[in-house]
Amino acid sequence: MKWPKMQAWVAATTEVVAGVLFAAGLFSSIAAMAMVALMVVAIVAVHWKVGYFIFLPNGGWEYCASIAIASISVGIAGPGQISLDHAWGISNSFGWMIAPLGIVLALCHLALSYRPMRVPQTS
């Protein structure tokens, strides 16, 4: 990634903030969209080349995909009656757009900052 320290800081902050919001059910659609984007970037940048299963060395993409799918599911269904969104009357009107918007955000992020390592060629 370009700007690795900043990328790591942004990823960690997004994980913590989106995770807390998602768990509390506050702005759940936005939190779910951020989680989908973060997991798609993680899959493409790190985990895809390892393989599917999480128990492989360096971890496969299975776990990241599970988090993305769970986020999409909760985002579409809504956070439920014991969430802060429900208590404060926050609408889940764009829940069906979570997957497409999360993927678009991830692709924009990758287009701006992803630089795969080049393998030196041997002669």
Rosetta blueprint (number, residue, H / E / L):
1 M L
2 K L
3 W L
4 P H
5 K H
6 M H
7 Q H
8 A H
9 W H
10 V H
11 A H
12 A H
13 T H
14 T H
15 E H
16 V H
17 V H
18 A H
19 G H
20 V H
21 L H
22 F H
23 A H
24 A H
25 G L
26 L L
27 F L
28 S H
29 S H
30 I H
31 A H
32 A H
33 M H
34 A H
35 M H
36 V H
37 A H
38 L H
39 M H
40 V H
41 V H
42 A H
43 I H
44 V H
45 A H
46 V H
47 H H
48 W L
49 K L
50 V L
51 G L
52 Y L
53 F L
54 I L
55 F L
56 L L
57 P L
58 N L
59 G L
60 G L
61 W L
62 E H
63 Y H
64 C H
65 A H
66 S H
67 I H
68 A H
69 I H
70 A H
71 S H
72 I H
73 S H
74 V H
75 G H
76 I H
77 A H
78 G L
79 P L
80 G L
81 Q L
82 I L
83 S L
84 L H
85 D H
86 H H
87 A H
88 W H
89 G L
90 I L
91 S L
92 N L
93 S L
94 F L
95 G H
96 W H
97 M H
98 I H
99 A H
100 P H
101 L H
102 G H
103 I H
104 V H
105 L H
106 A H
107 L H
108 C H
109 H H
110 L H
111 A H
112 L H
113 S H
114 Y L
115 R L
116 P L
117 M L
118 R L
119 V L
120 P L
121 Q L
122 T L
123 S L
